[in-house]
Amino acid sequence: MKKKGAELPDNVLSIIIATIVILIFVVGVYKIIMVFSNQDTENAKNTIDTVQGKIDALKYGETGNFLIQGFKNGDNWAVFGWGEAIVDAPERCNYLSCICICPKDASAAMSSTSCQSKGFCRNLNTKAVSVQTLQSASSTNVLNPAIPGANTYEQTGEAPLSYITITNKVSEIKIYKDKDSITIQKDSTNA
């Protein structure tokens, strides 16, 4: 017959091993979650770098249509823009014109707070920035580059949104670059 005291070390050893196995499992799950979470932020950085590259490739007075690659959970991110005179731009824009990709808040409104805390911004060498999603196919929202330096539109129907939502697939954007302004547009029907 075994003494009770002799069984205790065997039970303690089993408990310690079980605790270590559970801790390794929890840490592994946490690491996997972090990899997928960081993948969204890396995709967002790549998207804003791509948009900035497309802007830099244009000469003054040029308009270009470009494809941007969406990503999984892209619907939770949006591209915003602020001109240098906009007071409520994120601090990370350093009082210069910038474009940012940021997590959308609940209202999907332009949120400099979201961009400041979790977004990625790129400064632009211009005075004014306009980022828009054109609302409906029945609307006519046409950039009129006939007036250099001005963002003038002929518009009927719904007003454009002041941001571009990223999707999980390829989207087309239109960029117009002038000396004093940059306009980025996406047609909502061309999601």
Contacts in CASP RR format, 6 or more apart in sequence:
PFRMAT RR
TARGET T0000
AUTHOR 0000-0000-0000
METHOD contacts of the structure
MODEL  1
MKKKGAELPDNVLSIIIATIVILIFVVGVYKIIMVFSNQDTENAKNTIDT
VQGKIDALKYGETGNFLIQGFKNGDNWAVFGWGEAIVDAPERCNYLSCIC
ICPKDASAAMSSTSCQSKGFCRNLNTKAVSVQTLQSASSTNVLNPAIPGA
NTYEQTGEAPLSYITITNKVSEIKIYKDKDSITIQKDSTNA
39 72 0 8 1.000
40 71 0 8 1.000
40 72 0 8 1.000
40 73 0 8 1.000
40 74 0 8 1.000
40 76 0 8 1.000
40 77 0 8 1.000
41 120 0 8 1.000
43 70 0 8 1.000
43 71 0 8 1.000
43 72 0 8 1.000
43 74 0 8 1.000
44 71 0 8 1.000
44 74 0 8 1.000
44 77 0 8 1.000
44 101 0 8 1.000
44 119 0 8 1.000
44 120 0 8 1.000
44 166 0 8 1.000
45 101 0 8 1.000
45 120 0 8 1.000
47 68 0 8 1.000
47 69 0 8 1.000
47 70 0 8 1.000
47 71 0 8 1.000
47 77 0 8 1.000
47 79 0 8 1.000
47 101 0 8 1.000
47 166 0 8 1.000
48 79 0 8 1.000
48 99 0 8 1.000
48 100 0 8 1.000
48 101 0 8 1.000
48 120 0 8 1.000
48 121 0 8 1.000
48 122 0 8 1.000
49 122 0 8 1.000
50 68 0 8 1.000
50 69 0 8 1.000
51 68 0 8 1.000
51 79 0 8 1.000
51 99 0 8 1.000
51 101 0 8 1.000
51 122 0 8 1.000
51 173 0 8 1.000
51 175 0 8 1.000
51 184 0 8 1.000
52 99 0 8 1.000
52 122 0 8 1.000
52 124 0 8 1.000
54 64 0 8 1.000
54 66 0 8 1.000
54 173 0 8 1.000
54 175 0 8 1.000
55 99 0 8 1.000
55 124 0 8 1.000
55 175 0 8 1.000
55 177 0 8 1.000
55 182 0 8 1.000
55 184 0 8 1.000
58 64 0 8 1.000
58 175 0 8 1.000
58 177 0 8 1.000
59 177 0 8 1.000
60 177 0 8 1.000
60 178 0 8 1.000
60 179 0 8 1.000
61 145 0 8 1.000
61 148 0 8 1.000
61 176 0 8 1.000
61 177 0 8 1.000
61 178 0 8 1.000
61 179 0 8 1.000
62 176 0 8 1.000
62 177 0 8 1.000
63 143 0 8 1.000
63 145 0 8 1.000
63 174 0 8 1.000
63 175 0 8 1.000
63 176 0 8 1.000
63 177 0 8 1.000
64 174 0 8 1.000
64 175 0 8 1.000
64 176 0 8 1.000
65 172 0 8 1.000
65 173 0 8 1.000
65 174 0 8 1.000
66 172 0 8 1.000
66 173 0 8 1.000
66 174 0 8 1.000
66 175 0 8 1.000
67 170 0 8 1.000
67 171 0 8 1.000
67 172 0 8 1.000
67 173 0 8 1.000
68 166 0 8 1.000
68 170 0 8 1.000
68 171 0 8 1.000
68 172 0 8 1.000
68 173 0 8 1.000
69 170 0 8 1.000
70 166 0 8 1.000
70 167 0 8 1.000
70 168 0 8 1.000
70 169 0 8 1.000
70 170 0 8 1.000
70 171 0 8 1.000
71 166 0 8 1.000
71 168 0 8 1.000
72 168 0 8 1.000
73 168 0 8 1.000
74 165 0 8 1.000
74 166 0 8 1.000
74 167 0 8 1.000
74 168 0 8 1.000
75 165 0 8 1.000
75 166 0 8 1.000
75 167 0 8 1.000
75 168 0 8 1.000
76 103 0 8 1.000
76 104 0 8 1.000
77 101 0 8 1.000
77 102 0 8 1.000
77 103 0 8 1.000
77 104 0 8 1.000
77 165 0 8 1.000
77 166 0 8 1.000
78 101 0 8 1.000
78 102 0 8 1.000
78 104 0 8 1.000
78 108 0 8 1.000
78 163 0 8 1.000
78 164 0 8 1.000
78 165 0 8 1.000
78 166 0 8 1.000
79 99 0 8 1.000
79 100 0 8 1.000
79 101 0 8 1.000
79 131 0 8 1.000
79 163 0 8 1.000
79 164 0 8 1.000
79 166 0 8 1.000
79 184 0 8 1.000
80 99 0 8 1.000
80 100 0 8 1.000
80 101 0 8 1.000
80 102 0 8 1.000
80 110 0 8 1.000
80 111 0 8 1.000
80 115 0 8 1.000
80 131 0 8 1.000
80 162 0 8 1.000
80 163 0 8 1.000
81 89 0 8 1.000
81 97 0 8 1.000
81 98 0 8 1.000
81 99 0 8 1.000
81 100 0 8 1.000
81 110 0 8 1.000
81 129 0 8 1.000
81 130 0 8 1.000
81 131 0 8 1.000
81 163 0 8 1.000
81 184 0 8 1.000
82 88 0 8 1.000
82 89 0 8 1.000
82 90 0 8 1.000
82 93 0 8 1.000
82 97 0 8 1.000
82 98 0 8 1.000
82 100 0 8 1.000
82 112 0 8 1.000
82 129 0 8 1.000
83 89 0 8 1.000
83 97 0 8 1.000
83 98 0 8 1.000
83 126 0 8 1.000
83 127 0 8 1.000
83 128 0 8 1.000
83 129 0 8 1.000
84 95 0 8 1.000
84 96 0 8 1.000
84 97 0 8 1.000
84 126 0 8 1.000
84 127 0 8 1.000
84 128 0 8 1.000
85 127 0 8 1.000
85 128 0 8 1.000
88 112 0 8 1.000
89 95 0 8 1.000
89 98 0 8 1.000
89 112 0 8 1.000
90 98 0 8 1.000
90 100 0 8 1.000
90 112 0 8 1.000
90 115 0 8 1.000
90 116 0 8 1.000
90 119 0 8 1.000
90 121 0 8 1.000
91 116 0 8 1.000
92 98 0 8 1.000
92 100 0 8 1.000
92 115 0 8 1.000
92 116 0 8 1.000
92 121 0 8 1.000
93 100 0 8 1.000
93 121 0 8 1.000
93 123 0 8 1.000
94 123 0 8 1.000
96 123 0 8 1.000
96 124 0 8 1.000
97 123 0 8 1.000
97 124 0 8 1.000
97 125 0 8 1.000
97 126 0 8 1.000
97 127 0 8 1.000
97 128 0 8 1.000
97 129 0 8 1.000
97 182 0 8 1.000
98 121 0 8 1.000
98 122 0 8 1.000
98 123 0 8 1.000
98 124 0 8 1.000
98 129 0 8 1.000
99 121 0 8 1.000
99 122 0 8 1.000
99 124 0 8 1.000
99 129 0 8 1.000
99 131 0 8 1.000
99 184 0 8 1.000
100 115 0 8 1.000
100 119 0 8 1.000
100 120 0 8 1.000
100 121 0 8 1.000
100 122 0 8 1.000
101 119 0 8 1.000
101 120 0 8 1.000
101 166 0 8 1.000
102 111 0 8 1.000
102 114 0 8 1.000
102 115 0 8 1.000
102 118 0 8 1.000
102 119 0 8 1.000
102 120 0 8 1.000
103 114 0 8 1.000
103 118 0 8 1.000
103 119 0 8 1.000
104 111 0 8 1.000
104 114 0 8 1.000
104 163 0 8 1.000
104 165 0 8 1.000
105 111 0 8 1.000
105 113 0 8 1.000
105 114 0 8 1.000
108 163 0 8 1.000
108 165 0 8 1.000
110 162 0 8 1.000
110 163 0 8 1.000
115 121 0 8 1.000
124 182 0 8 1.000
126 177 0 8 1.000
126 178 0 8 1.000
126 179 0 8 1.000
126 180 0 8 1.000
126 181 0 8 1.000
126 182 0 8 1.000
127 180 0 8 1.000
127 181 0 8 1.000
128 151 0 8 1.000
128 180 0 8 1.000
128 181 0 8 1.000
128 182 0 8 1.000
129 181 0 8 1.000
129 182 0 8 1.000
129 183 0 8 1.000
129 184 0 8 1.000
130 151 0 8 1.000
130 181 0 8 1.000
130 182 0 8 1.000
130 183 0 8 1.000
130 184 0 8 1.000
131 162 0 8 1.000
131 163 0 8 1.000
131 164 0 8 1.000
131 183 0 8 1.000
131 184 0 8 1.000
131 185 0 8 1.000
132 141 0 8 1.000
132 160 0 8 1.000
132 161 0 8 1.000
132 162 0 8 1.000
132 163 0 8 1.000
132 164 0 8 1.000
132 183 0 8 1.000
132 184 0 8 1.000
132 185 0 8 1.000
132 186 0 8 1.000
133 160 0 8 1.000
133 161 0 8 1.000
133 163 0 8 1.000
133 164 0 8 1.000
133 165 0 8 1.000
133 185 0 8 1.000
133 186 0 8 1.000
133 187 0 8 1.000
133 188 0 8 1.000
134 141 0 8 1.000
134 160 0 8 1.000
134 185 0 8 1.000
134 186 0 8 1.000
134 187 0 8 1.000
134 188 0 8 1.000
135 141 0 8 1.000
135 157 0 8 1.000
135 158 0 8 1.000
135 159 0 8 1.000
135 160 0 8 1.000
135 161 0 8 1.000
135 188 0 8 1.000
136 157 0 8 1.000
136 158 0 8 1.000
136 188 0 8 1.000
136 189 0 8 1.000
137 187 0 8 1.000
137 189 0 8 1.000
138 157 0 8 1.000
139 155 0 8 1.000
139 156 0 8 1.000
139 157 0 8 1.000
139 158 0 8 1.000
140 154 0 8 1.000
140 155 0 8 1.000
140 156 0 8 1.000
140 157 0 8 1.000
141 153 0 8 1.000
141 154 0 8 1.000
141 155 0 8 1.000
141 160 0 8 1.000
141 185 0 8 1.000
142 153 0 8 1.000
142 154 0 8 1.000
142 155 0 8 1.000
143 151 0 8 1.000
143 153 0 8 1.000
143 174 0 8 1.000
143 176 0 8 1.000
143 183 0 8 1.000
143 185 0 8 1.000
144 152 0 8 1.000
144 153 0 8 1.000
144 154 0 8 1.000
145 176 0 8 1.000
145 178 0 8 1.000
146 152 0 8 1.000
148 178 0 8 1.000
148 179 0 8 1.000
149 178 0 8 1.000
149 179 0 8 1.000
149 180 0 8 1.000
149 181 0 8 1.000
150 181 0 8 1.000
151 181 0 8 1.000
151 183 0 8 1.000
160 185 0 8 1.000
161 188 0 8 1.000
164 173 0 8 1.000
164 184 0 8 1.000
164 185 0 8 1.000
164 186 0 8 1.000
167 191 0 8 1.000
169 191 0 8 1.000
171 186 0 8 1.000
171 190 0 8 1.000
171 191 0 8 1.000
172 186 0 8 1.000
172 187 0 8 1.000
172 190 0 8 1.000
173 184 0 8 1.000
173 185 0 8 1.000
173 186 0 8 1.000
174 183 0 8 1.000
174 184 0 8 1.000
174 185 0 8 1.000
174 186 0 8 1.000
175 182 0 8 1.000
175 183 0 8 1.000
175 184 0 8 1.000
175 185 0 8 1.000
176 182 0 8 1.000
176 183 0 8 1.000
176 185 0 8 1.000
END
